[in-house]
């Protein structure tokens, strides 16, 4: 497969080139800071943006599938999260 974007330097504003399923945790950060998250199953999600203190997660309530969380995220809290999300990385 030809990838015309393989030589482009990814930045925070570029689309993701990889993704991983989020495993929510109240104690562990994501393996890699996500550019954003996309919900694939409707529900609630509580995220800690990369520059927030760990005690200041941002809750999103009754979010539809397909919604893009507009933060660079370092942690998805297990407490308060019922949605399924994937990271946008690279």
PDB file as gemmi writes it, atoms N, CA and C in Angstrom:
CRYST1    1.000    1.000    1.000  90.00  90.00  90.00 P 1                      
ATOM      1  N   UNK A   1       0.841  -1.168   0.000  1.00  0.00           N  
ATOM      2  CA  UNK A   1       0.000   0.000   0.000  1.00  0.00           C  
ATOM      3  C   UNK A   1       0.893   1.240   0.000  1.00  0.00           C  
ATOM      4  N   UNK A   2       0.564   2.178  -0.836  1.00  0.00           N  
ATOM      5  CA  UNK A   2       1.288   3.444  -0.882  1.00  0.00           C  
ATOM      6  C   UNK A   2       0.727   4.383   0.183  1.00  0.00           C  
ATOM      7  N   UNK A   3       1.598   4.981   0.990  1.00  0.00           N  
ATOM      8  CA  UNK A   3       1.188   5.926   2.030  1.00  0.00           C  
ATOM      9  C   UNK A   3       1.776   7.288   1.700  1.00  0.00           C  
ATOM     10  N   UNK A   4       0.996   8.187   1.085  1.00  0.00           N  
ATOM     11  CA  UNK A   4       1.523   9.494   0.696  1.00  0.00           C  
ATOM     12  C   UNK A   4       1.831  10.401   1.893  1.00  0.00           C  
ATOM     13  N   UNK A   5       1.448   9.986   3.096  1.00  0.00           N  
ATOM     14  CA  UNK A   5       1.649  10.813   4.288  1.00  0.00           C  
ATOM     15  C   UNK A   5       2.785  10.317   5.185  1.00  0.00           C  
ATOM     16  N   UNK A   6       3.463   9.249   4.785  1.00  0.00           N  
ATOM     17  CA  UNK A   6       4.457   8.637   5.659  1.00  0.00           C  
ATOM     18  C   UNK A   6       5.626   9.563   5.986  1.00  0.00           C  
ATOM     19  N   UNK A   7       5.929  10.512   5.145  1.00  0.00           N  
ATOM     20  CA  UNK A   7       7.040  11.424   5.411  1.00  0.00           C  
ATOM     21  C   UNK A   7       6.608  12.707   6.113  1.00  0.00           C  
ATOM     22  N   UNK A   8       5.303  12.879   6.306  1.00  0.00           N  
ATOM     23  CA  UNK A   8       4.815  14.076   7.007  1.00  0.00           C  
ATOM     24  C   UNK A   8       5.112  13.959   8.491  1.00  0.00           C  
ATOM     25  N   UNK A   9       5.613  15.040   9.061  1.00  0.00           N  
ATOM     26  CA  UNK A   9       5.857  15.078  10.500  1.00  0.00           C  
ATOM     27  C   UNK A   9       4.520  15.306  11.206  1.00  0.00           C  
ATOM     28  N   UNK A  10       4.059  14.351  12.039  1.00  0.00           N  
ATOM     29  CA  UNK A  10       2.783  14.561  12.723  1.00  0.00           C  
ATOM     30  C   UNK A  10       2.894  15.644  13.792  1.00  0.00           C  
ATOM     31  N   UNK A  11       1.844  16.404  13.947  1.00  0.00           N  
ATOM     32  CA  UNK A  11       1.775  17.438  14.972  1.00  0.00           C  
ATOM     33  C   UNK A  11       0.493  17.275  15.764  1.00  0.00           C  
ATOM     34  N   UNK A  12       0.299  18.086  16.788  1.00  0.00           N  
ATOM     35  CA  UNK A  12      -0.912  17.940  17.601  1.00  0.00           C  
ATOM     36  C   UNK A  12      -2.195  18.217  16.830  1.00  0.00           C  
ATOM     37  N   UNK A  13      -2.100  18.968  15.730  1.00  0.00           N  
ATOM     38  CA  UNK A  13      -3.298  19.287  14.951  1.00  0.00           C  
ATOM     39  C   UNK A  13      -3.572  18.286  13.834  1.00  0.00           C  
ATOM     40  N   UNK A  14      -2.647  17.361  13.583  1.00  0.00           N  
ATOM     41  CA  UNK A  14      -2.833  16.396  12.500  1.00  0.00           C  
ATOM     42  C   UNK A  14      -3.731  15.248  12.949  1.00  0.00           C  
ATOM     43  N   UNK A  15      -4.299  14.575  11.982  1.00  0.00           N  
ATOM     44  CA  UNK A  15      -5.137  13.418  12.275  1.00  0.00           C  
ATOM     45  C   UNK A  15      -4.290  12.303  12.867  1.00  0.00           C  
ATOM     46  N   UNK A  16      -4.926  11.424  13.616  1.00  0.00           N  
ATOM     47  CA  UNK A  16      -4.209  10.290  14.192  1.00  0.00           C  
ATOM     48  C   UNK A  16      -3.775   9.299  13.126  1.00  0.00           C  
ATOM     49  N   UNK A  17      -2.637   8.653  13.362  1.00  0.00           N  
ATOM     50  CA  UNK A  17      -2.152   7.608  12.462  1.00  0.00           C  
ATOM     51  C   UNK A  17      -2.187   6.238  13.124  1.00  0.00           C  
ATOM     52  N   UNK A  18      -2.500   6.214  14.410  1.00  0.00           N  
ATOM     53  CA  UNK A  18      -2.669   4.944  15.106  1.00  0.00           C  
ATOM     54  C   UNK A  18      -3.686   5.149  16.222  1.00  0.00           C  
ATOM     55  N   UNK A  19      -4.159   4.035  16.754  1.00  0.00           N  
ATOM     56  CA  UNK A  19      -5.172   4.081  17.810  1.00  0.00           C  
ATOM     57  C   UNK A  19      -5.009   2.861  18.702  1.00  0.00           C  
ATOM     58  N   UNK A  20      -5.501   2.996  19.915  1.00  0.00           N  
ATOM     59  CA  UNK A  20      -5.556   1.834  20.819  1.00  0.00           C  
ATOM     60  C   UNK A  20      -6.794   1.969  21.692  1.00  0.00           C  
ATOM     61  N   UNK A  21      -7.330   0.820  22.068  1.00  0.00           N  
ATOM     62  CA  UNK A  21      -8.489   0.786  22.947  1.00  0.00           C  
ATOM     63  C   UNK A  21      -8.085   1.317  24.313  1.00  0.00           C  
ATOM     64  N   UNK A  22      -8.887   2.187  24.885  1.00  0.00           N  
ATOM     65  CA  UNK A  22      -8.611   2.763  26.198  1.00  0.00           C  
ATOM     66  C   UNK A  22      -9.086   1.798  27.282  1.00  0.00           C  
ATOM     67  N   UNK A  23      -8.204   1.544  28.239  1.00  0.00           N  
ATOM     68  CA  UNK A  23      -8.563   0.787  29.438  1.00  0.00           C  
ATOM     69  C   UNK A  23      -8.604   1.803  30.578  1.00  0.00           C  
ATOM     70  N   UNK A  24      -9.796   2.211  31.009  1.00  0.00           N  
ATOM     71  CA  UNK A  24      -9.889   3.226  32.054  1.00  0.00           C  
ATOM     72  C   UNK A  24      -9.226   2.760  33.356  1.00  0.00           C  
ATOM     73  N   UNK A  25      -8.603   3.714  34.051  1.00  0.00           N  
ATOM     74  CA  UNK A  25      -7.944   3.425  35.324  1.00  0.00           C  
ATOM     75  C   UNK A  25      -7.906   4.689  36.169  1.00  0.00           C  
ATOM     76  N   UNK A  26      -8.191   4.537  37.433  1.00  0.00           N  
ATOM     77  CA  UNK A  26      -8.090   5.675  38.353  1.00  0.00           C  
ATOM     78  C   UNK A  26      -6.660   5.902  38.818  1.00  0.00           C  
ATOM     79  N   UNK A  27      -5.740   4.970  38.502  1.00  0.00           N  
ATOM     80  CA  UNK A  27      -4.366   5.061  39.008  1.00  0.00           C  
ATOM     81  C   UNK A  27      -3.285   5.083  37.941  1.00  0.00           C  
ATOM     82  N   UNK A  28      -3.600   4.694  36.720  1.00  0.00           N  
ATOM     83  CA  UNK A  28      -2.585   4.581  35.671  1.00  0.00           C  
ATOM     84  C   UNK A  28      -2.885   5.518  34.509  1.00  0.00           C  
ATOM     85  N   UNK A  29      -1.845   6.230  34.051  1.00  0.00           N  
ATOM     86  CA  UNK A  29      -1.956   7.040  32.840  1.00  0.00           C  
ATOM     87  C   UNK A  29      -1.995   6.140  31.613  1.00  0.00           C  
ATOM     88  N   UNK A  30      -2.457   6.688  30.489  1.00  0.00           N  
ATOM     89  CA  UNK A  30      -2.388   5.981  29.218  1.00  0.00           C  
ATOM     90  C   UNK A  30      -0.925   5.730  28.882  1.00  0.00           C  
ATOM     91  N   UNK A  31      -0.607   4.687  28.104  1.00  0.00           N  
ATOM     92  CA  UNK A  31       0.790   4.429  27.740  1.00  0.00           C  
ATOM     93  C   UNK A  31       1.418   5.574  26.946  1.00  0.00           C  
ATOM     94  N   UNK A  32       0.593   6.264  26.155  1.00  0.00           N  
ATOM     95  CA  UNK A  32       1.021   7.402  25.345  1.00  0.00           C  
ATOM     96  C   UNK A  32      -0.068   8.468  25.466  1.00  0.00           C  
ATOM     97  N   UNK A  33       0.330   9.737  25.620  1.00  0.00           N  
ATOM     98  CA  UNK A  33      -0.662  10.816  25.632  1.00  0.00           C  
ATOM     99  C   UNK A  33      -1.417  10.785  24.309  1.00  0.00           C  
ATOM    100  N   UNK A  34      -2.735  10.782  24.397  1.00  0.00           N  
ATOM    101  CA  UNK A  34      -3.576  10.761  23.195  1.00  0.00           C  
ATOM    102  C   UNK A  34      -3.809  12.176  22.693  1.00  0.00           C  
ATOM    103  N   UNK A  35      -3.767  12.355  21.368  1.00  0.00           N  
ATOM    104  CA  UNK A  35      -4.115  13.654  20.776  1.00  0.00           C  
ATOM    105  C   UNK A  35      -5.561  13.990  21.088  1.00  0.00           C  
ATOM    106  N   UNK A  36      -6.386  12.982  21.089  1.00  0.00           N  
ATOM    107  CA  UNK A  36      -7.813  13.101  21.352  1.00  0.00           C  
ATOM    108  C   UNK A  36      -8.328  11.683  21.579  1.00  0.00           C  
ATOM    109  N   UNK A  37      -9.591  11.575  21.944  1.00  0.00           N  
ATOM    110  CA  UNK A  37     -10.248  10.280  22.073  1.00  0.00           C  
ATOM    111  C   UNK A  37     -11.501  10.304  21.217  1.00  0.00           C  
ATOM    112  N   UNK A  38     -11.847   9.156  20.676  1.00  0.00           N  
ATOM    113  CA  UNK A  38     -13.117   9.024  19.973  1.00  0.00           C  
ATOM    114  C   UNK A  38     -13.919   7.937  20.680  1.00  0.00           C  
ATOM    115  N   UNK A  39     -15.180   8.252  20.974  1.00  0.00           N  
ATOM    116  CA  UNK A  39     -16.040   7.274  21.616  1.00  0.00           C  
ATOM    117  C   UNK A  39     -16.655   6.369  20.563  1.00  0.00           C  
ATOM    118  N   UNK A  40     -16.608   5.069  20.816  1.00  0.00           N  
ATOM    119  CA  UNK A  40     -17.205   4.116  19.889  1.00  0.00           C  
ATOM    120  C   UNK A  40     -18.459   3.472  20.475  1.00  0.00           C  
ATOM    121  N   UNK A  41     -18.666   3.650  21.775  1.00  0.00           N  
ATOM    122  CA  UNK A  41     -19.894   3.208  22.434  1.00  0.00           C  
ATOM    123  C   UNK A  41     -20.364   4.347  23.335  1.00  0.00           C  
ATOM    124  N   UNK A  42     -21.611   4.728  23.193  1.00  0.00           N  
ATOM    125  CA  UNK A  42     -22.211   5.831  23.956  1.00  0.00           C  
ATOM    126  C   UNK A  42     -22.062   5.612  25.458  1.00  0.00           C  
ATOM    127  N   UNK A  43     -21.931   6.725  26.190  1.00  0.00           N  
ATOM    128  CA  UNK A  43     -21.885   6.638  27.650  1.00  0.00           C  
ATOM    129  C   UNK A  43     -21.229   7.854  28.254  1.00  0.00           C  
ATOM    130  N   UNK A  44     -20.809   7.712  29.490  1.00  0.00           N  
ATOM    131  CA  UNK A  44     -20.107   8.764  30.218  1.00  0.00           C  
ATOM    132  C   UNK A  44     -18.613   8.485  30.159  1.00  0.00           C  
ATOM    133  N   UNK A  45     -17.814   9.549  30.190  1.00  0.00           N  
ATOM    134  CA  UNK A  45     -16.365   9.385  30.224  1.00  0.00           C  
ATOM    135  C   UNK A  45     -15.778  10.539  31.031  1.00  0.00           C  
ATOM    136  N   UNK A  46     -14.788  10.209  31.835  1.00  0.00           N  
ATOM    137  CA  UNK A  46     -14.111  11.201  32.664  1.00  0.00           C  
ATOM    138  C   UNK A  46     -12.628  11.150  32.315  1.00  0.00           C  
ATOM    139  N   UNK A  47     -12.109  12.263  31.814  1.00  0.00           N  
ATOM    140  CA  UNK A  47     -10.727  12.288  31.325  1.00  0.00           C  
ATOM    141  C   UNK A  47      -9.893  13.310  32.091  1.00  0.00           C  
ATOM    142  N   UNK A  48      -8.590  13.040  32.159  1.00  0.00           N  
ATOM    143  CA  UNK A  48      -7.646  13.999  32.721  1.00  0.00           C  
ATOM    144  C   UNK A  48      -6.817  14.535  31.561  1.00  0.00           C  
ATOM    145  N   UNK A  49      -7.039  15.798  31.159  1.00  0.00           N  
ATOM    146  CA  UNK A  49      -6.217  16.392  30.117  1.00  0.00           C  
ATOM    147  C   UNK A  49      -4.745  16.420  30.553  1.00  0.00           C  
ATOM    148  N   UNK A  50      -3.854  16.429  29.577  1.00  0.00           N  
ATOM    149  CA  UNK A  50      -2.427  16.301  29.843  1.00  0.00           C  
ATOM    150  C   UNK A  50      -1.896  17.360  30.806  1.00  0.00           C  
ATOM    151  N   UNK A  51      -2.431  18.567  30.806  1.00  0.00           N  
ATOM    152  CA  UNK A  51      -1.915  19.627  31.670  1.00  0.00           C  
ATOM    153  C   UNK A  51      -2.702  19.799  32.971  1.00  0.00           C  
ATOM    154  N   UNK A  52      -3.744  19.002  33.180  1.00  0.00           N  
ATOM    155  CA  UNK A  52      -4.513  19.088  34.429  1.00  0.00           C  
ATOM    156  C   UNK A  52      -3.841  18.290  35.535  1.00  0.00           C  
ATOM    157  N   UNK A  53      -4.089  18.699  36.768  1.00  0.00           N  
ATOM    158  CA  UNK A  53      -3.693  17.886  37.914  1.00  0.00           C  
ATOM    159  C   UNK A  53      -4.559  16.631  37.931  1.00  0.00           C  
ATOM    160  N   UNK A  54      -4.039  15.571  38.527  1.00  0.00           N  
ATOM    161  CA  UNK A  54      -4.777  14.306  38.550  1.00  0.00           C  
ATOM    162  C   UNK A  54      -6.115  14.396  39.284  1.00  0.00           C  
ATOM    163  N   UNK A  55      -6.254  15.382  40.159  1.00  0.00           N  
ATOM    164  CA  UNK A  55      -7.507  15.494  40.895  1.00  0.00           C  
ATOM    165  C   UNK A  55      -8.528  16.395  40.196  1.00  0.00           C  
ATOM    166  N   UNK A  56      -8.280  16.716  38.922  1.00  0.00           N  
ATOM    167  CA  UNK A  56      -9.229  17.554  38.173  1.00  0.00           C  
ATOM    168  C   UNK A  56      -9.602  16.932  36.829  1.00  0.00           C  
ATOM    169  N   UNK A  57     -10.259  15.764  36.864  1.00  0.00           N  
ATOM    170  CA  UNK A  57     -10.742  15.198  35.610  1.00  0.00           C  
ATOM    171  C   UNK A  57     -11.912  16.010  35.063  1.00  0.00           C  
ATOM    172  N   UNK A  58     -12.130  15.881  33.767  1.00  0.00           N  
ATOM    173  CA  UNK A  58     -13.230  16.571  33.096  1.00  0.00           C  
ATOM    174  C   UNK A  58     -14.278  15.521  32.722  1.00  0.00           C  
ATOM    175  N   UNK A  59     -15.496  15.624  33.272  1.00  0.00           N  
ATOM    176  CA  UNK A  59     -16.530  14.635  32.958  1.00  0.00           C  
ATOM    177  C   UNK A  59     -17.332  15.030  31.712  1.00  0.00           C  
ATOM    178  N   UNK A  60     -17.651  14.042  30.909  1.00  0.00           N  
ATOM    179  CA  UNK A  60     -18.550  14.196  29.770  1.00  0.00           C  
ATOM    180  C   UNK A  60     -19.690  13.209  30.007  1.00  0.00           C  
ATOM    181  N   UNK A  61     -20.914  13.679  29.995  1.00  0.00           N  
ATOM    182  CA  UNK A  61     -22.073  12.871  30.369  1.00  0.00           C  
ATOM    183  C   UNK A  61     -22.937  12.558  29.152  1.00  0.00           C  
ATOM    184  N   UNK A  62     -23.316  11.275  29.032  1.00  0.00           N  
ATOM    185  CA  UNK A  62     -24.211  10.798  27.970  1.00  0.00           C  
ATOM    186  C   UNK A  62     -23.731  11.233  26.586  1.00  0.00           C  
ATOM    187  N   UNK A  63     -22.498  10.884  26.300  1.00  0.00           N  
ATOM    188  CA  UNK A  63     -21.852  11.280  25.049  1.00  0.00           C  
ATOM    189  C   UNK A  63     -22.169  10.238  23.966  1.00  0.00           C  
ATOM    190  N   UNK A  64     -22.549  10.669  22.773  1.00  0.00           N  
ATOM    191  CA  UNK A  64     -22.878   9.714  21.716  1.00  0.00           C  
ATOM    192  C   UNK A  64     -21.633   9.074  21.102  1.00  0.00           C  
ATOM    193  N   UNK A  65     -21.808   7.900  20.550  1.00  0.00           N  
ATOM    194  CA  UNK A  65     -20.732   7.260  19.790  1.00  0.00           C  
ATOM    195  C   UNK A  65     -20.351   8.176  18.635  1.00  0.00           C  
ATOM    196  N   UNK A  66     -19.060   8.235  18.354  1.00  0.00           N  
ATOM    197  CA  UNK A  66     -18.554   9.091  17.289  1.00  0.00           C  
ATOM    198  C   UNK A  66     -18.056  10.434  17.789  1.00  0.00           C  
ATOM    199  N   UNK A  67     -18.329  10.765  19.040  1.00  0.00           N  
ATOM    200  CA  UNK A  67     -17.896  12.050  19.603  1.00  0.00           C  
ATOM    201  C   UNK A  67     -16.387  12.046  19.813  1.00  0.00           C  
ATOM    202  N   UNK A  68     -15.755  13.155  19.497  1.00  0.00           N  
ATOM    203  CA  UNK A  68     -14.315  13.325  19.665  1.00  0.00           C  
ATOM    204  C   UNK A  68     -14.072  14.180  20.904  1.00  0.00           C  
ATOM    205  N   UNK A  69     -13.372  13.626  21.900  1.00  0.00           N  
ATOM    206  CA  UNK A  69     -13.025  14.382  23.107  1.00  0.00           C  
ATOM    207  C   UNK A  69     -11.931  15.373  22.716  1.00  0.00           C  
ATOM    208  N   UNK A  70     -12.151  16.678  22.887  1.00  0.00           N  
ATOM    209  CA  UNK A  70     -11.248  17.686  22.331  1.00  0.00           C  
ATOM    210  C   UNK A  70     -10.084  18.069  23.253  1.00  0.00           C  
ATOM    211  N   UNK A  71      -9.477  17.101  23.888  1.00  0.00           N  
ATOM    212  CA  UNK A  71      -8.328  17.341  24.751  1.00  0.00           C  
ATOM    213  C   UNK A  71      -7.226  16.347  24.417  1.00  0.00           C  
ATOM    214  N   UNK A  72      -5.989  16.739  24.617  1.00  0.00           N  
ATOM    215  CA  UNK A  72      -4.901  15.774  24.694  1.00  0.00           C  
ATOM    216  C   UNK A  72      -5.046  15.140  26.071  1.00  0.00           C  
ATOM    217  N   UNK A  73      -5.161  13.828  26.116  1.00  0.00           N  
ATOM    218  CA  UNK A  73      -5.560  13.118  27.334  1.00  0.00           C  
ATOM    219  C   UNK A  73      -4.422  12.254  27.851  1.00  0.00           C  
ATOM    220  N   UNK A  74      -4.199  12.333  29.179  1.00  0.00           N  
ATOM    221  CA  UNK A  74      -3.193  11.444  29.777  1.00  0.00           C  
ATOM    222  C   UNK A  74      -3.807  10.303  30.571  1.00  0.00           C  
ATOM    223  N   UNK A  75      -5.062  10.486  31.038  1.00  0.00           N  
ATOM    224  CA  UNK A  75      -5.708   9.419  31.813  1.00  0.00           C  
ATOM    225  C   UNK A  75      -7.198   9.437  31.563  1.00  0.00           C  
ATOM    226  N   UNK A  76      -7.779   8.236  31.488  1.00  0.00           N  
ATOM    227  CA  UNK A  76      -9.233   8.077  31.457  1.00  0.00           C  
ATOM    228  C   UNK A  76      -9.596   7.380  32.756  1.00  0.00           C  
ATOM    229  N   UNK A  77     -10.386   8.058  33.554  1.00  0.00           N  
ATOM    230  CA  UNK A  77     -10.741   7.542  34.871  1.00  0.00           C  
ATOM    231  C   UNK A  77     -11.733   6.382  34.759  1.00  0.00           C  
ATOM    232  N   UNK A  78     -11.521   5.344  35.558  1.00  0.00           N  
ATOM    233  CA  UNK A  78     -12.484   4.247  35.619  1.00  0.00           C  
ATOM    234  C   UNK A  78     -13.769   4.726  36.298  1.00  0.00           C  
ATOM    235  N   UNK A  79     -13.592   5.527  37.356  1.00  0.00           N  
ATOM    236  CA  UNK A  79     -14.742   6.088  38.053  1.00  0.00           C  
ATOM    237  C   UNK A  79     -15.425   7.104  37.148  1.00  0.00           C  
ATOM    238  N   UNK A  80     -16.684   6.854  36.859  1.00  0.00           N  
ATOM    239  CA  UNK A  80     -17.448   7.779  36.030  1.00  0.00           C  
ATOM    240  C   UNK A  80     -17.425   7.461  34.547  1.00  0.00           C  
ATOM    241  N   UNK A  81     -16.683   6.427  34.139  1.00  0.00           N  
ATOM    242  CA  UNK A  81     -16.609   6.100  32.713  1.00  0.00           C  
ATOM    243  C   UNK A  81     -17.398   4.835  32.415  1.00  0.00           C  
ATOM    244  N   UNK A  82     -18.354   4.972  31.486  1.00  0.00           N  
ATOM    245  CA  UNK A  82     -19.134   3.824  31.011  1.00  0.00           C  
ATOM    246  C   UNK A  82     -18.995   3.651  29.500  1.00  0.00           C  
ATOM    247  N   UNK A  83     -18.485   4.668  28.822  1.00  0.00           N  
ATOM    248  CA  UNK A  83     -18.324   4.641  27.366  1.00  0.00           C  
ATOM    249  C   UNK A  83     -17.083   3.828  26.983  1.00  0.00           C  
ATOM    250  N   UNK A  84     -17.033   3.426  25.735  1.00  0.00           N  
ATOM    251  CA  UNK A  84     -15.832   2.816  25.167  1.00  0.00           C  
ATOM    252  C   UNK A  84     -15.153   3.861  24.294  1.00  0.00           C  
ATOM    253  N   UNK A  85     -13.839   3.995  24.453  1.00  0.00           N  
ATOM    254  CA  UNK A  85     -13.105   5.006  23.702  1.00  0.00           C  
ATOM    255  C   UNK A  85     -11.823   4.419  23.132  1.00  0.00           C  
ATOM    256  N   UNK A  86     -11.369   5.027  22.055  1.00  0.00           N  
ATOM    257  CA  UNK A  86     -10.097   4.713  21.423  1.00  0.00           C  
ATOM    258  C   UNK A  86      -9.273   5.997  21.366  1.00  0.00           C  
ATOM    259  N   UNK A  87      -7.964   5.845  21.463  1.00  0.00           N  
ATOM    260  CA  UNK A  87      -7.074   6.999  21.352  1.00  0.00           C  
ATOM    261  C   UNK A  87      -6.840   7.352  19.898  1.00  0.00           C  
ATOM    262  N   UNK A  88      -6.461   8.603  19.663  1.00  0.00           N  
ATOM    263  CA  UNK A  88      -5.883   9.050  18.391  1.00  0.00           C  
ATOM    264  C   UNK A  88      -4.440   9.402  18.716  1.00  0.00           C  
ATOM    265  N   UNK A  89      -3.497   8.759  18.047  1.00  0.00           N  
ATOM    266  CA  UNK A  89      -2.085   8.931  18.352  1.00  0.00           C  
ATOM    267  C   UNK A  89      -1.301   9.224  17.084  1.00  0.00           C  
ATOM    268  N   UNK A  90      -0.056   9.634  17.304  1.00  0.00           N  
ATOM    269  CA  UNK A  90       0.900   9.976  16.240  1.00  0.00           C  
ATOM    270  C   UNK A  90       0.427  11.171  15.526  1.00  0.00           C  
TER     271      UNK A  90                                                      
END                                                                             
